[in-house]
């Protein structure tokens, strides 16, 4: 599974990355976590509002930091 965190590196982007890493560890799944800060690549994925969470090239959340439970649910479905 490839999990991308899209954003400029703002505080919310950092919070989302930390929450994703925590969820991956809690669930015990294998995932490559990639930070994407290039706005060209972000727009190519169809995202106009960051932070965003992308799992295996599918945008799951954009424009907000989801709660831990939501992240775990998203990652469980993709595992």
matplotlib code that plots the C-alpha trace (Angstrom):
import matplotlib.pyplot as plt

x = [0.0, 1.3, -0.1, 0.6, 0.3, -0.3, 0.5, 2.9, 4.4, 2.0, 1.1, -2.0, 0.0, 2.4, -0.5, -1.9, 1.4, 1.9, -1.7, -1.1, 2.1, 0.4, -2.5, -0.1, 1.8, -1.4, -2.9, 0.4, 0.1, 2.9, 2.7, 5.0, 4.3, 5.2, 5.0, 4.1, 4.8, 5.0, 1.8, 1.9, 1.7, -1.0, -3.1, -2.6, -4.3, -7.3, -6.7, -7.3, -7.4, -4.7, -3.8, -5.0, -4.7, -4.2, -4.2, -3.0, -3.6, -7.2, -7.9, -9.6, -9.7, -8.9, -8.9, -8.9, -7.2, -9.4, -9.8, -7.6, -10.6, -11.3, -7.7, -7.6, -10.9, -9.5, -6.2, -8.0, -10.1, -7.0, -5.0]
y = [0.0, 3.5, 6.3, 9.9, 13.0, 15.9, 19.5, 22.3, 21.2, 23.2, 22.3, 20.4, 18.5, 17.5, 16.5, 14.3, 12.6, 11.9, 10.5, 8.3, 6.9, 6.2, 4.4, 2.3, 1.2, 0.5, -1.6, -3.4, -3.0, -2.4, 0.9, 3.2, 6.7, 9.5, 13.2, 15.1, 18.9, 19.5, 21.4, 20.1, 16.6, 17.5, 19.1, 16.1, 14.0, 16.4, 17.9, 21.7, 21.8, 20.4, 18.5, 15.5, 11.7, 9.5, 5.7, 3.7, 6.8, 7.3, 10.5, 9.6, 13.0, 16.5, 19.9, 18.6, 16.4, 13.3, 11.8, 8.9, 6.5, 7.6, 7.2, 3.7, 2.8, 4.1, 2.2, -1.0, -0.9, -0.5, -3.2]
z = [0.0, -0.9, 1.3, 0.2, 2.4, 0.1, 1.2, 1.5, 4.8, 7.0, 10.6, 9.4, 6.9, 9.7, 11.9, 9.2, 8.5, 12.2, 12.5, 9.4, 10.8, 14.2, 12.4, 10.3, 13.4, 15.4, 12.6, 12.0, 8.3, 5.7, 4.0, 2.1, 3.4, 0.9, 1.5, -1.7, -1.6, -5.4, -6.3, -9.9, -8.6, -6.1, -8.8, -11.1, -8.4, -8.5, -5.1, -4.7, -0.9, 1.4, 3.5, 1.6, 2.1, -0.9, -0.7, -3.7, -6.0, -4.7, -2.9, 0.4, 2.3, 1.2, 2.9, 6.5, 9.0, 9.7, 13.1, 14.0, 13.7, 10.2, 9.1, 10.6, 8.8, 5.5, 5.9, 7.0, 3.9, 1.7, 3.4]

ax = plt.figure().add_subplot(projection="3d")
ax.plot(x, y, z, "-o")
ax.set_aspect("equal")
plt.show()
